[in-house]
Amino acid sequence: MPKTWREKRADPAPHHVKVMTVTRAGVEKGGRMLQPSVRLIDDFIRAVPKGEFVSNTDMRKTLAKRHKADGCCPVYTGYHLRTCAEAAIEDYERRVPIAKISPVWRVLDEKAPTLKKLTTKGRVFLASQKKKEGL
């Protein structure tokens, strides 16, 4: 049986910093690229204060700086953002209190590719939370 998004979000795999063998995603060959874990992304999202918005770009820059890297992998970040968003929707559907749900609406803007992959019901939930916080 496939894992739920909540189970995927709980993956204990650690993040790591990789020395690049080629130039990619704005990090030069020989530079350091953070490959974030799902837990690292989820922890970052949960730390964004209510009513504040952090763009994907700013989140990646902040995480890279915290981990002494030259950049943060946009592919890993996007994949883990989707996991966090889907898990948040699962939490909502299970009636987890909003205060305990990872507030992905604080890091996903209307143009985020991740939103296109979510169900209509999930997008409506995220949009309503965003509106409630004035984002």
C-alpha positions as CSV (number, residue, x, y, z in Angstrom):
1,M,0.0,0.0,0.0
2,P,1.4,3.4,-0.9
3,K,2.5,5.9,1.8
4,T,0.2,8.8,2.7
5,W,1.6,12.3,2.3
6,R,1.7,12.5,6.1
7,E,3.9,9.5,6.2
8,K,6.1,10.9,3.5
9,R,6.4,14.2,5.4
10,A,7.6,12.2,8.5
11,D,10.6,10.8,6.5
12,P,13.6,11.0,8.8
13,A,16.1,11.3,5.9
14,P,18.5,14.2,6.6
15,H,19.3,17.1,4.4
16,H,22.8,17.4,3.1
17,V,25.2,19.8,1.3
18,K,26.7,18.6,-1.9
19,V,29.7,20.0,-3.7
20,M,28.6,20.5,-7.3
21,T,30.5,18.8,-10.1
22,V,28.7,20.9,-12.7
23,T,27.1,24.4,-12.7
24,R,23.4,24.1,-12.0
25,A,20.5,26.2,-10.5
26,G,22.8,29.2,-10.0
27,V,25.5,27.3,-8.2
28,E,28.9,27.1,-9.9
29,K,30.9,23.9,-10.4
30,G,32.7,23.4,-7.0
31,G,30.0,25.4,-5.1
32,R,27.9,24.0,-2.3
33,M,24.2,23.0,-3.0
34,L,21.9,22.3,-0.1
35,Q,19.6,19.3,-0.8
36,P,16.9,19.9,1.8
37,S,15.0,17.2,3.5
38,V,11.2,17.2,3.8
39,R,11.6,17.8,7.5
40,L,13.8,20.8,6.9
41,I,11.2,22.3,4.6
42,D,8.4,21.5,6.9
43,D,10.2,23.0,9.9
44,F,10.9,26.2,7.9
45,I,7.3,26.5,7.0
46,R,6.1,26.0,10.5
47,A,8.4,28.8,11.7
48,V,6.9,31.4,9.3
49,P,4.8,33.7,11.6
50,K,1.1,34.0,11.1
51,G,0.2,36.7,8.6
52,E,3.6,36.7,6.9
53,F,4.5,35.3,3.5
54,V,8.0,34.0,2.4
55,S,8.5,33.4,-1.3
56,N,10.0,30.1,-2.5
57,T,13.1,32.0,-3.7
58,D,13.6,33.7,-0.3
59,M,13.0,30.4,1.5
60,R,15.7,28.7,-0.6
61,K,18.2,31.6,0.0
62,T,17.6,31.5,3.7
63,L,18.0,27.8,4.0
64,A,21.2,27.9,1.9
65,K,22.7,30.6,4.1
66,R,21.8,28.7,7.3
67,H,23.6,25.7,6.0
68,K,26.6,27.5,4.6
69,A,25.7,26.6,1.0
70,D,25.8,28.7,-2.2
71,G,22.3,27.6,-3.1
72,C,19.4,25.3,-2.3
73,C,18.2,22.8,-4.8
74,P,14.9,24.0,-6.4
75,V,13.9,20.4,-7.4
76,Y,14.2,19.0,-3.9
77,T,12.5,22.1,-2.5
78,G,9.6,21.8,-5.0
79,Y,9.2,18.1,-4.3
80,H,9.1,18.6,-0.6
81,L,6.8,21.6,-0.8
82,R,4.3,19.4,-2.5
83,T,4.7,16.8,0.1
84,C,4.1,19.4,2.8
85,A,1.1,20.8,1.0
86,E,-0.5,17.4,0.4
87,A,0.1,16.4,4.0
88,A,-1.4,19.7,5.2
89,I,-4.5,18.9,3.1
90,E,-4.6,15.4,4.6
91,D,-4.4,16.9,8.1
92,Y,-7.2,19.3,7.3
93,E,-9.4,16.5,6.0
94,R,-8.7,14.6,9.2
95,R,-9.9,17.6,11.2
96,V,-6.5,18.4,12.7
97,P,-6.7,21.8,14.4
98,I,-5.4,24.6,12.0
99,A,-2.8,25.6,14.6
100,K,-1.2,22.2,14.2
101,I,-1.3,22.1,10.4
102,S,1.9,23.1,8.5
103,P,0.9,26.6,7.1
104,V,2.1,26.0,3.5
105,W,-0.2,28.8,2.4
106,R,2.5,31.1,3.8
107,V,5.1,30.0,1.3
108,L,3.0,29.1,-1.8
109,D,2.0,31.9,-4.1
110,E,-0.7,31.7,-6.8
111,K,1.8,31.0,-9.5
112,A,3.6,28.1,-7.6
113,P,3.8,25.0,-9.9
114,T,2.9,22.9,-6.8
115,L,-0.6,24.4,-6.7
116,K,-1.4,23.0,-10.1
117,K,-0.8,19.4,-8.8
118,L,-3.2,19.7,-5.9
119,T,-6.9,18.8,-5.9
120,T,-9.4,21.6,-6.3
121,K,-10.5,21.0,-2.8
122,G,-6.9,21.4,-1.5
123,R,-6.4,24.6,-3.5
124,V,-9.6,26.0,-2.0
125,F,-8.5,25.1,1.5
126,L,-5.0,26.8,1.0
127,A,-6.6,29.9,-0.6
128,S,-9.1,30.3,2.2
129,Q,-6.3,30.1,4.9
130,K,-4.3,32.6,2.9
131,K,-7.3,34.9,2.8
132,K,-8.0,34.5,6.5
133,E,-4.4,35.6,7.2
134,G,-4.6,38.5,4.8
135,L,-1.9,37.2,2.5
